Amino acid sequence: MPTLILMRTEQIIIAPGSLISGVLAIPDVTIVGIMAPGAIDHNTLYFDVSVDGVTYLPLSDMDGTPVRCLLAAQNAVTMDVRIFRPWWYMRLRLTVAAAASRRYTMLVRPAWGG
């Protein structure tokens, strides 16, 4: 019988005039998908990560390429589950300031299950 993996959603908001979202604590989960709001200011999302919730660094892959997600309004993207496993906190980063409050929905699942 397959193992049941409980998924849930978490909201993360980018305030008007900001380039950076609020913080999402992810010590026990990994992000498996992102859903964009009905309106967005730029289609490229970058990620900042932290192990202490104080010092944030841009997330890059092993080649030094920034991890990014290309999204359209009201679109969903699947993420590689391994990307966020080492990190305890994350936030979204834009290259263009949000014109209004933008609420992104993160689909998360237990980090070490299944």
N, C-alpha and C positions, 0 to 999 in steps of 0.2 A: 504494500500500500504506500502511495507517495506521502512524503512529509508535507504537512501543511505549513506554509510560510505566510504569516500574517503581514499584510502590507497596510500602510496607512498614509495619510497625506499630512503634510506640514505646510503652513503658509509662511512666506517670506516676503517682506514689503520693502520697496524702494521708495523713499519719501520724495515729494516734489522738490526739484532742484538738486537732488543728490545723485552721486555716481555710485554709491555703495549702499547695499541693503542692510537691514538689521541682521543679527546673528542667528544662525540655526545651530543648536547643539546637536551633534551627531555621534556621540561616543559609542552608542549601542546600535546604531543603524547605518545603512549605506543608502545613498540616493540612487534610485534606479530609473527615475524619469522626472521630467520637468514639463509643466503645462504653463503656457504663457497666458497672460490676461488678454482681454478683448482689444486693448490698444497698447502698443509698445513704442518706445522712443528710438530704439536701435535694435537690430536683430542679432547682435553678437553679445552674448553673456560671457564674462570671465569669472573665475572663482578665486577667492582668497581663502586660505585655510590657516588653522592654528591648533596647537596642542594645549595652550593655556588660556585661550579666550582673551588674551591681551595683545600678543604680538601676532599679526597676520601677515602672510606672505602670499604673493601670487602663486597659484598652483600651475606647475609645469610638468610635462612628461619627462621621461628619462633622457630625451634628446635636448631638453631645455625649451621645447616648444610650449607656449602657454596653452593650457587646457581651455577650450572655449566651446560654446554651444551656439549654433545658429538656429534661431527661432523666428517664426512669423507669429503675428497676433492670432490668438485662439488656436495655437498649434501645440502639439505634444512631441517630445523627443525622448528616446530611450538612452540612458546613460550606461556606460560600462560599470558594473558593480564594484570593480576593484579600485576605481579612481579615488573614492573617498574613504575607504576602509582604514587607512592609517591615521586619519585626522579626527579630532574631537569637536571642532567648530568650523563652520564655513559661512561665507557671505558671498553674495553676488556683486559683481562690479560691471558697470557700464562704461562706455567711452563717451557717451553723450548724456548729460544730466536729464533725469526724468522730468517731463513736463507736468506730470500729475502723479499722484500716488499709484504705484504699480504693484499688484499682488500676484506673485508667482506661486504656483502650487507644486510642491516637491513630493513625489511618490517615494516613500522610503520603506525598507524592509529590514529585519534584523541583520546586523552586520556579519555574523558568523554562522547563520543558519542556511542550510540548503544551497 
